[in-house]
Amino acid sequence: MNLTARDIIIQPLITEKTNAAMARGTYTFRVHPSATKAQVHNAIEEIFKVRVVKVNTMNVRGKPRRYGLRVGRTRNWKKAIVTLAPGQRIPFFEGV
């Protein structure tokens, strides 16, 4: 499967926990389920023009949900936690 950098990075995850991690140079993204660590590494460097030191990925299971009488679940998805080199920042996230 031939994915571009914009296909790999789906959206940033902004929560209280990830906001605190941004101060330490760690950013969290929702990524394509078939993306590898190397692909995420290259995509972040290409899109944001920063130097990536480490990438951790994890598969997140969908949560059970009720829709009236039916029981279903949300989709499974993949999360990537990206650590940047010391002194590097992604200006897109500043002030969020």
C-alpha positions in Angstrom: 0.0 0.0 0.0 1.5 3.3 -1.1 0.6 6.0 1.5 1.7 9.6 1.4 2.7 11.5 4.6 -0.7 13.2 4.7 -2.4 9.8 4.5 -0.4 8.4 7.4 -1.0 11.2 9.9 -4.8 11.4 10.3 -5.1 13.9 13.2 -3.3 15.1 16.3 -4.7 14.0 19.7 -5.2 17.0 22.1 -6.1 16.0 25.6 -4.9 17.2 29.0 -2.5 14.3 29.2 -1.0 14.9 25.7 -0.9 18.6 26.4 1.3 18.0 29.4 3.5 15.7 27.3 4.0 18.5 24.7 6.0 20.5 27.2 8.4 17.5 27.3 8.7 17.4 23.5 6.3 14.4 23.0 3.4 14.7 20.6 0.5 12.2 20.0 -1.2 11.5 16.7 -3.9 9.3 15.3 -2.3 7.4 12.4 -3.3 5.0 9.6 -3.8 1.5 11.0 -1.2 -0.1 8.6 1.5 2.6 9.1 4.8 1.5 10.5 7.0 3.3 13.0 9.4 4.2 10.1 6.6 5.6 8.0 5.3 7.7 10.9 8.8 9.0 11.6 9.3 10.1 8.0 5.8 11.6 7.7 6.3 13.8 10.8 9.7 15.0 9.6 8.3 15.7 6.2 5.1 17.5 7.3 6.4 19.5 10.3 10.2 19.9 9.4 11.4 18.7 12.8 13.8 15.9 13.9 12.2 12.9 15.4 14.1 10.8 17.9 11.6 8.1 18.8 8.2 6.8 17.7 6.0 4.5 19.9 2.9 3.1 18.3 -0.1 1.2 19.8 -3.3 -0.3 18.6 -6.3 1.1 20.5 -9.3 -1.2 20.7 -12.8 0.2 20.1 -15.0 0.8 23.0 -18.4 -1.0 23.4 -21.3 1.4 22.7 -25.1 1.0 22.8 -27.3 2.2 20.1 -30.8 1.8 21.5 -31.3 -1.9 21.9 -28.3 -2.8 19.8 -24.9 -3.3 21.2 -21.9 -2.3 19.0 -18.5 -0.9 19.3 -16.4 2.0 18.0 -13.7 1.3 15.5 -10.2 0.1 16.4 -7.5 2.7 15.6 -3.8 3.3 15.9 -2.0 5.9 18.0 1.6 7.1 17.6 3.6 8.9 20.3 6.4 10.9 18.7 9.4 12.2 20.7 11.3 15.1 19.1 14.9 16.0 19.5 15.7 18.4 22.4 14.9 22.0 21.6 12.5 21.0 18.7 8.9 22.1 18.8 5.9 21.9 16.4 4.6 25.5 16.2 1.2 24.2 15.0 0.5 23.0 18.6 1.7 26.1 20.4 -1.1 27.8 22.4 -3.5 24.9 22.1 
